[in-house]
Amino acid sequence: MNEHEALVERAVRHKRTVLLVGGLDTGKSTLSRMLLRAGVDAGRPSAFLDADVGQKTVGPPATISLKVVRSVADLEPDALATADALSFVGSTSPQGHLLPVVTGVVALAQRARDGGADLLVVDSGGLVSGISGQILKYHKVEMLRPDLVVGLQRGEELQPLLGVIQRFFTTEVVSLGVHPDVVPTTVERRAENREAAMRRYFSAGLHRWRVKPTVFMPALPPMFNLANLDRMLVGLSDGDGGYLGIGYLEFGAEEGVLRLISPVAEGPKALRLGSVRLEESYRAKRVDLRNVFGSE
């Protein structure tokens, strides 16, 4: 039994919320599935909270997503691609979006617990270094209060972060090496993965709605040029603090009409603007909303 298998065996017996931290290609998703599979085998109602907004295991990019795991079949790639619930971040990177990442994680963790999840596994995404990485993980731990934090690292790159968690919280912290099944990916490959995931999400039957300029958050300023929103990614609000899914906007220059395009069949109550514009290939291009709005 290797160190990863030993941790899984112990965690499934004694822990309720496990937070996995680590940089890119360290095996967080692999260890998450191991934990969840063991949880199902032990008869524990389980849930997977995917807090990686770029390299998604559950749901589309630019979201925090939740998957309820009722059987091992729910851990198959095709099943994981569909989220049971999601929170819209609006970017494929947490940089500059720490607040919606943390609030999304907290909201979906509460939803999982309210739904009866006895084991919650949180894959926290790859931002672990520098001030932003430490602040993001600190506040995730502060709000989630996990029983166990597992750091996956190649050397000692996580020691500053893990040290912060140990000094500020009573949660157990365990450091492991990179999972042996990990296959490293290039920057280009990760970009291709994001593009493919977005394209897959929008490959289902698409619905179109005409959009009023009064439904947005942030609210559009007076005399705003709606053409500036063409191809912008949006979150579809359910009107109760949650999200039905994501979509993008399309501006018809000839008729001057803005439309929402989404695979979600239910019409949203409102739209939250993201910070990316989808190219025709579904590659997400970062956008600063302050520039779109022409404001500070």
N, C-alpha and C positions, 0 to 999 in steps of 0.2 A: 504494500500500500504506500503510494507516494504522499507527499505533504498536502497536495490538493485534495486527494481522496480522504485523507484523515480529517482534514478540516470539514469537508462536507458531512462526513459521518457524525462528527461532534456537533456541528451547527444545527443539523436537522433534528437532533435530539433535544437541544437546549435553547435555541435562539428563535426569536419571532421576526425581527427585522435585521437584515444583513445588508450593509452598504459596501459595495465594491468600488475601490478607487485604483486608478492606475493610468499610465499614459497610453498612447496609441499602441495597438498590437501587443498587449500584455496578457490577454486571455480573460478579460472581464465577462464577455458574453458567453464564452465557453464554460467558465466556472458558474455563471448564473444558471445556465441550463442544467449543469450537474446538480446544483443545489435544488432546483425546482423538480427535477426528475426524482431525486431522493425524497423530496417532500411528498410528492404524489405517491411514491411507493410506500411511504410511511403512513399514508392516509390523512395527511394534513392538507386542508384547503390552502392553496397557494396562489400567489400572484407575482407577476414580473413587472417592475416599473422601469421602463427604459428612459433614462434621463439624458441620453446622448442625442443631441439634436442634429448631428451630421451623419454619423455612421449608424443607421437605425437597424435594430433587430425587430422591433415592433412598430408598426405604423409608418406614416410618411415622414420625411425629413422636416425640420423646422418645428417639431412638436415634442412635447413630453408625452409618453404613451404608456398605457396600462393593458396588460393581458392577464385575464383570469385563467389559471392553469388547473383544469379539472381532471385531465388525464395526460398521459405522455404524448398522445396525438396532438395536443395543443402546443407541444414544443417542436413540432415539425416546421421547417421554414415557411411553407405556404400558410400554415395556420397562424404563425407568429406575425406574418406580414399584415394581418388585420387586427387593429387595436379594438379593445372593448370600450375604451374611453381615452380621450386625449385632451391635452391643454396646449394652446397655441403659443409658441414663442415668436415665430415669424422670422427666424434666422437659422442658418445651418451652422452657426458658430455661437457659443455662449458669450464670446467677447462683446461687451457693450449691452448684453441682455441678461445680466445676472439676476435681476429682480424677477422677470417672468419665468426664468428657469426654476428658481427656488419656489416661487408661489405655485407653479405648475406641479412640481414634485410634491409639495405639501398637500395640495388639493387632491391629487390622485392617490397618494398614500392613505389619506383619510377615506377616500371612496373605497379603496381596497379593504380597509379594516371594517368599514361599515358594511361591506358586502360579505364579511365573514372570513376574510383571509387570515389564516393562522400563521403563515410563513410568507413574509414579503421580502423579495430580493430586489435590490435597487442597483442597477448598472449606472454609474454616475457620469460617464463620459470622460474624454481624454484630457481635459484642461486641468492640470495638476501643478504646474510650475508657476513661479512668479507670484506677485501680489494677487492677481485676479484668480488664479487657481486656488490659492490658500483661502481667500475670502469666500469664494463660491462653496468650497467643500466645508469650510467652517460653518457657514449658515445652513447648509444641508444637514449637517450633524446636529446643529442647534435645534432645528425644527423637527427632524425625524426622530431624534433620540434613539438611534439603532442599538440593538444589543451587541452587535459585532460590526466592526469596520475591518475589512480585509484590504490590505495594500499589496498590489501586484507590481513588482519592480525588477528591473534588470540589474541594478547595482544598489545605490543608496539614494536615488533621486527623490524618493518619497519621504525621506527622513525628516526634513523640515515640516512638511505637512502632517505626517503622522505624529510628530512631536507636539505640534499645536493641538491636535485632537486629544492626545493623552493628557496634556496640561490643563485643558479647559473642561473635559468631560470624563465621566466615570466609565464610559463604554469600553468594552474590551477591544483592543487593537492588535491585529495579527499581520505580520509581514510575510509574504510568500514570493518566491521567484516567478518569473514568467511561466505560464502554463506550457507544457511541452508540446501541445497540439497546435500552438499558434503559428500561423504562416504570415510573416511580415508583408505589408502592402506598401506600395509607393504612394506619394502624394497624388500622382495622376490617377492611380487606381482608385483611391478613395473618392476623388472627384467623380470618376465614372460611376462608382457605386451610388453616390448621392443622386446623380442624374438618372440612373436606371431606376432607383427607388421612386423618384418623383414621377417618372414616366409611367411606371407600373401603377401608381396610385391613380393617375389620370387616364389609364387605359380602359377603365370600365365605362359603361354608358354615361355620357355627360349630360347634365341638365343646365339650362340657361335661364337666368332671371334678369329682368331689367332692374337696375339699381338706382335708388334715389340718393342724392348727395347728402342726405340728412342721417344716414344710417351708420356712419363711420365713427370709430374711435382710433386715433384722435379725430375730433371733429374737424371737418374741412373749413378753412377760412373763407370769408366772403369773396366772391368773384374768383373762386379757385378754378383753374383750368383742368377739367376732368381728363383731358388727354394725358396729363402727367401720371395718371394711375394705370395706364395701359400695361398689362402683363404683371401687375403687382400682385404678390401673394397675400391672401387674406384668410383669417380664421372666421368660421361660421358660428356665431353665437347662438346658443339655444335659448337665450333670454333668462337663464337661471344660473348664470355664472360658469357654465360649461360650454363645450364646443361640439358641434355636430361633425366637424371635419374641416378640411381646408379647400380653398378654391383660388382662382385667379381672375383678375378683371380684364375685360376687353373693351376698348373704346372704339366705337364706330364713327370714324371721322365724318362720313357723308351725312349721317343722321344726327350726329352729336350725342349719341346714347352710350351709356356705360352699362355693361352687362357682367354678371357673375357667371363663371363657368366652374362646375364642380361635379364630381360623381355622386355627391350626397343628394338624395332624392327629396329630402325635406327642406322646405324653404327656411332660411335662417331669420332670426329676429333682428340681428344687427351684424356688422362686419368689423373686424379689427384688422387694421393695416399691418402688414409685415414689413420687414426691412430688406426684402429681396424682390427682384424682378425676374420672372421666368423667361428665359430665351425660348425660341421655337423648339430647341432640342430638350427643353425642360432643365437645362442647367441654370442654377440659381446664381444671379449676379447681385452682389450686395449693393444696397441703396441706403443713403442717409436720409431719413424722413425730413430732417431739417432743411435739406436742399430741395426736396420735393415740395415742401410747404413754403420755401423761400423765407424761412424764419430762423431765429437762433435756436 
